Every structure is written in structure tokens, then in C-alpha cells.
Amino acid sequence: MRYVLNIIAILIVVAITIGIIQYRQHSSTYPFEGTFKQAYKNLGKTLRAKEKEVLVSVSPDRKRALTFITKETALRELVPELFGTFDEQEWEYFWGLLYDPMAIKKGKKPVKTYRSRDEIESVLRDRYSETLGYYDDAKWFALWKAAGVDWSQW
């Protein structure tokens, strides 16, 4: 009797295994396979975006200096009609353009990234068009040098 029960148990395991193999080989049993693959790809993209966001927060590419006093003084001397009138909020906005990452919506999730030189110059031209609107590359180079910005490192 004991052997019969063992043989029946083995036959049940073999039958279940064959059933699983047949189920897997039958193509109509996977209507959601594409959905699962897409969900897996989306999960990978989301995890990479979160990883980049954490890295930007923990170890930013652009680090603010402890103080900008010398840089602000150099900018005031270079363009006194603009930077001479700056208050604390405008300085914070200016340095934020350079050093703070912005969230860009890529897909469903925002991703933190830094502004490029062209983006920053465009924003500054729009905001301070009466002073910076006519600047050419040489004047922008002098402005970035006075601000202590080395674009080759960014």
C-alpha cells in the first residue's frame, strides 16, 4: 500500500509538470505578456530616474559656494547698471539658475537636471533684456568669468 501511494504521488507531480509545460507552450495563455514586459521596462525607467534624482541630491554636479560675496562684487563692477541694483532675492534667483537643479517632466515622472549655459543665458536675456539683451559671446564670457563659472567642468 505504501508503494502505491508513492507511485500515485509521483504520477501527480509528473502530471502537474506536464500540465505546466503545455500551459506555457500554448500562446493563447499569455494575453498579458506584452503588458508585463512594458510594465517591467517602465519600472526600470522609473528606477533609473529615481537613482539619478538621488545622486543629484546627494552629490550634485554643481555645488554652491559658502559665500558669493567676492563674485557678487566682481559682477557689480562688471555690470553696475544691472547687478548694482540687485537685492538678496534677485541674487538668490541668479545663483539658483546656476546651481539649483530643475525638475523636467520626462514621461510621467519629473527628473531633476541642471540648466545648460544656453538656457541660463536665454532666461537672463528675457528677464533683464534692457541690459543683457544685446550681449555677445565675449561679454557673456566676461560675465561668467566674473561669476566664477567654468562651463568646461559642467
C-alpha positions in Angstrom: 0.0 0.0 0.0 2.8 2.3 0.8 4.4 1.9 -2.6 1.1 2.6 -4.3 0.7 5.9 -2.6 4.3 6.9 -3.5 3.6 6.0 -7.2 0.4 8.0 -7.2 2.2 11.0 -5.7 4.9 10.7 -8.4 2.3 10.5 -11.1 0.5 13.6 -9.8 3.8 15.6 -9.8 4.6 14.4 -13.3 1.0 15.3 -14.5 1.3 18.8 -12.9 4.7 19.3 -14.5 3.4 18.2 -18.0 0.4 20.5 -17.5 2.6 23.5 -16.7 4.8 22.8 -19.7 1.7 22.5 -22.0 0.2 25.7 -20.5 3.4 27.6 -21.0 3.8 26.5 -24.7 0.2 27.5 -25.6 0.4 31.0 -27.0 -3.2 32.0 -26.1 -2.4 31.7 -22.4 -0.2 34.8 -22.5 -2.5 37.7 -23.4 -0.8 39.9 -20.8 2.8 39.1 -21.7 3.3 42.3 -23.6 1.7 44.3 -20.7 4.1 42.7 -18.2 7.1 43.4 -20.4 6.1 47.0 -20.8 5.5 47.3 -17.0 8.9 45.9 -16.4 10.5 48.4 -18.8 8.6 51.2 -17.2 9.8 50.1 -13.7 13.4 50.1 -15.0 13.0 53.6 -16.4 11.4 54.8 -13.1 14.2 53.3 -11.0 16.9 54.8 -13.2 15.2 58.2 -12.9 14.9 57.9 -9.1 18.6 56.8 -8.9 19.6 59.9 -10.9 17.4 62.1 -8.7 19.0 60.7 -5.5 22.5 61.1 -7.0 21.8 64.8 -7.9 20.5 65.4 -4.4 23.3 63.6 -2.6 26.2 64.6 -4.8 25.3 67.5 -7.0 27.4 68.3 -10.1 27.2 72.0 -9.3 27.9 72.9 -5.7 27.2 76.3 -4.3 30.0 78.2 -2.6 29.6 79.0 1.0 29.6 82.7 0.1 29.2 84.6 -3.1 30.4 88.0 -1.8 33.5 88.2 -4.0 31.7 87.0 -7.0 28.8 89.4 -6.4 31.3 92.3 -6.1 33.0 91.3 -9.3 29.6 91.2 -11.1 28.6 94.6 -9.6 31.9 96.1 -11.0 31.4 94.5 -14.4 27.8 95.4 -15.0 26.9 98.1 -12.4 23.6 99.1 -14.1 22.2 95.6 -13.6 23.9 93.9 -10.6 24.3 97.2 -8.7 20.6 97.2 -8.1 20.2 93.5 -7.1 18.7 92.8 -3.7 19.0 89.5 -1.8 16.1 87.8 -3.6 17.5 88.6 -7.1 20.9 87.3 -6.1 19.2 84.1 -4.9 17.4 83.8 -8.2 20.6 84.4 -10.2 22.6 81.8 -8.2 19.6 79.4 -8.3 19.7 79.5 -12.1 23.3 78.3 -12.0 23.4 75.9 -9.1 19.9 74.5 -8.5 18.6 71.6 -10.5 15.2 71.9 -12.1 12.5 69.2 -12.5 11.8 68.4 -16.1 8.8 66.2 -16.8 10.0 63.2 -18.9 7.1 60.8 -19.3 5.0 60.7 -16.1 7.8 61.4 -13.6 9.8 64.6 -13.2 13.6 64.3 -13.5 16.0 66.7 -11.9 18.5 68.2 -14.2 20.7 71.3 -14.5 20.2 74.1 -16.9 22.6 74.4 -19.8 24.6 77.6 -20.5 22.3 78.5 -23.4 19.2 78.0 -21.2 20.6 80.2 -18.4 21.6 82.9 -20.9 18.2 82.8 -22.5 16.4 83.2 -19.2 18.7 86.1 -18.2 18.2 87.8 -21.6 14.4 87.6 -21.2 14.4 88.8 -17.6 17.0 91.6 -17.9 16.6 92.4 -21.6 17.4 96.1 -21.3 20.9 95.2 -20.1 21.8 91.7 -21.2 19.7 91.6 -24.4 22.5 92.8 -26.6 25.3 90.7 -25.1 27.5 88.8 -27.5 29.7 85.8 -26.7 32.7 87.9 -25.5 30.5 89.8 -23.0 28.9 86.5 -21.7 32.4 85.0 -21.3 33.4 88.0 -19.2 30.2 87.8 -17.1 30.7 84.0 -16.5 34.3 84.6 -15.6 33.4 87.3 -13.1 30.7 84.9 -11.7 33.4 82.2 -11.3 31.6 79.8 -13.6 33.7 77.4 -15.6 31.4 75.8 -18.2 34.0 73.2 -19.1 33.5 71.5 -15.8 29.7 71.5 -16.1 
